[in-house]
Amino acid sequence: MTHRAPKIVAALVLAAGTLAAQAAEPVAPADAARSITASDVARIVGVLAHDSMLGRDTPSRGLELTAQYVADQFRRFGLKPGGDGGAWIQRYPITRRRLELARSAVVLRMGGRSATVPFDRTARFVAGDVPRGPVSGPVVLVGGAVSPEAVAGMSLRGRIVLYVHDYSRPIPANATLVARAIRVSAPKAIVAISNVDSAAFAARIPTRASERYGMDLRLEAPPSVEVSEAAVSQILHAAGVNLAEVRKSAGPVARELPGLTATVALEETVTDSVAAPNTVGILEGSDPALRNEYLVFSAHMDHIGVTPSRADSINNGADDNASGTAGVIELAEAFSRPGARPRRSIIFVTVSGEEKGLWGSRYFSEHPPVPVDRLVANINLDMLGRNWPDTIVAIGKEHSDLGATLERVNAAHPELRMAAIDDRWPEERFYFRSDHYNFARKGVPALFFFNGVHEDYHRVTDSPDKIDSEKESRILRLLFYLGQEIGNAARRPAWDPGSRKLIVEEEQ
């Protein structure tokens, strides 16, 4: 498909005109499950991944149309709005910001000596929030063969962490977990010391910082910056640090450096401020007591937008993640049929900003429509329409008894010809890379249903014609039965204690 003028009206008329009417009489859950059909899945994916949605970037007009389309479906099913002010849409703030390189620097001080590292060719911003003012504190040196478990035993709160890694070697498999462990230890800032060649390091830094969108939650995630070793080697040598020895250490290194302090001063300019949508619908449960507890079905509705300067420029995102969004819509319709409503209530939410860093689900988890301790489980749908016809990966089964519940439900429905299997790619750390993680970090047990990546992932070729809608319809029926089991159970799902300590308690 080529980048042509949007045909928005045609897409929305197609969507609105073909949904079946709700049954007037109560139906058995099995009948409600059968209402989830391959033709419905294909039709909804066709709307969401149509060229007129322009790839559903966050923020964009196509994303706004998508959010309104989902809201229209929730309204037709009789759900209650769960967004802002009694509406279907929950909005979160995002700002476009530019780091002012000339007014930003990292400064190390020891006695009467100092080293100032400007953000010209010797330092660069990596991640986190830009503080409202300079942050200063004593320094802790971290490096060597460090693990997340080792970081957990270090005293990093309120310190500036100098993280020493050997950039000349392959990135360790646990690097992401180590970085996360350092971040959640609540340092004031993280300064990574790079031993990349000075010229190569300088070449990575633009003369003018590009503008970037970011979610403006102001949760004060510590800023993470990277500095060239050449700019700080002398003052670190004066502090008794041999960086080469730290990098060669066979065990973890955590050293306080008495007398050495660091200041990270970052200044940025806000150039634009907008808001992005989540769409939220609530189905009230049938039990007067349990209806105050909520199961959450979620999927991200955004994708990566348009790739300029290509004949086929629209990244339609049919599998990623029109397939998951279509799944939430189909499940909302099935559960809302008379007689299919479980004892607990259900929140159906389609979030945006997943491709930017889980923005929408992060905001939703911080601002849910009900107290977060009433959320009993999250079932997240992200890419359901490709790869094996008889298999779906359920990531997170080992972290709570939701895994056992899924196994039981799966075994009870062989007619679906769908096996929900364990995570096939633990080394990819997918558990920490989709929207369910923002529920899990708040204490909500979660499962993530995912068919894995493929050759069309994040390409313009991820188009609706490649979706196996028949396969997806069977996955969704399995998730409907799983939702019935969770929604009607006497007890809410329970964490595995070790997983709760790793995922929930360390984050708080």
C-alpha positions, 0 to 999 in steps of 0.5 A: 500500500502506498502513502495516499490521501486518508480515506477515514470516512470509508474506514469508519463506515465499514467498521460501524456498519458490520458489527452484529447486534447483541443477543437479546436473550441470555446465552451460555458462555460457550455461545458467547465464545462462538460469537468470536469469529475469524470474519470479525477479527479480519474486519476489525484488523482491516479497519485498524490497519487501514492506510487511513490510520497512517500507522497510528503513531503516538501522537497522530490523527490516525491514533485519535481516530483509532481511539475513537473507533474503539470507544464507539465499539465499547459504547455499542456493547453497553460498557461503562466509560472508564476514561476522564470525566465520564468519557471513554478516553483517558488522556496523558500528557506528553511533551516535546523537549530539546536538551540544551547541550551548551547548558548541560554538563557532568562535573566531578570534584575532589578537593580543589580539583574538578573535571567538567564534561560538557555535552558537546563531544564528550557526554550524551544523554541516554534515558530517564527524566531531566531533573528540574535542577542540578543533582549532586551527591557522593559517588559509588563506583559500580562495575566488573562482573555485576549481576542484578542480585549483586546490585540489590545488595549495594547501597546506591540510594541518593548517590551518583552511580559511576557505572563502568562497563567494557564497551569493547566487548559484547553486551552481557546477556543480563545488561538490561536487568543490571541497568534496571536494578541500578535504576530501581535502587533510587540513585540520584543519577547514573553516569556510564563511563565509556571506553569507546574511542574518543573520536568514535564517541564524539561522532555519536553526539549531534551538534544540536540535540534533536527534539524528542517526545516524552511522557510527562509523568514526572515520576523522577526516574534518575537521569542516565548519561554517558561520558567519555573515559578520556574526559574523567580518567585523570580525576578518577586516577586521583581518586584511586580508580584503575578503570582497566582493573575494574573492567577485568574484575571477575566479580562485582565491584561496588566502591565508595569514593570518599571525597569525590562528588559528582553533579549532573546538570541538565537543562532542556526546553519544552517546545510543544505539549500535547496529550495522547489517548487510552480508551477504557470501557468497564463491564460491571460484574454480576456478583454484588461483592466481587464486582468491586474487583477487576480483571483487565484485558489490555492491548496497545493500539499504536504503531510506528506511523509513516516512514518518509521517502518510501513509495510504500510509506505507511507502517500499517501494524496489522499484527503489531498491534491491530491484532491485539486491539481487535482481540480486546474489542472481540472479547468486550463484545463476547463478555457483554452478551447477556449471560456471559458476564462473570462475577468480577468486573472487567476493564477493557483498555487499549493504550497508546505509546507502547512503541515509545516506551510503554507510555499509555500503560504506565499512565493507566497503571498510575491513574486507573479508574479504580484503586489499583489494589482492586485489579486482580489480574491483567491479560495483555494481547500483543501480536496474535495473528501470525506464525504457528496456527496451533500455538500461542506463547503465554509469557509470565506463567511462572510468576503467579498461579495464573499459569496453572489456571491457564493450563487448566483452562487450556486442557479443558478446551481441546476443541480450540486446537490451541496450545498456550506454551511457556516463553520460548525466548527468555533471553529476549526479556519480553516480560519486561517489554510490553504493557503488562509489565506496568501492571505487574510492577504495581502488584497485578499478576499478569500474562502476556499473549504473544506469537513472536516476531517475524520478517514483517515486524516493524515494517511496511509489510505488516499488512492485514492480508497476512493475518491468520484471523481463524487462528486468532479467533481460537486464541481469543476464545481461549482467553474468553474462557480464561477470563471466565475462570478468573472472573468467577473464581472464589479467590483472586490470583496469587503471585509466586513469592519469589517473582513478587519480590523480583518484580513488585517489591524491588520496583517500589 
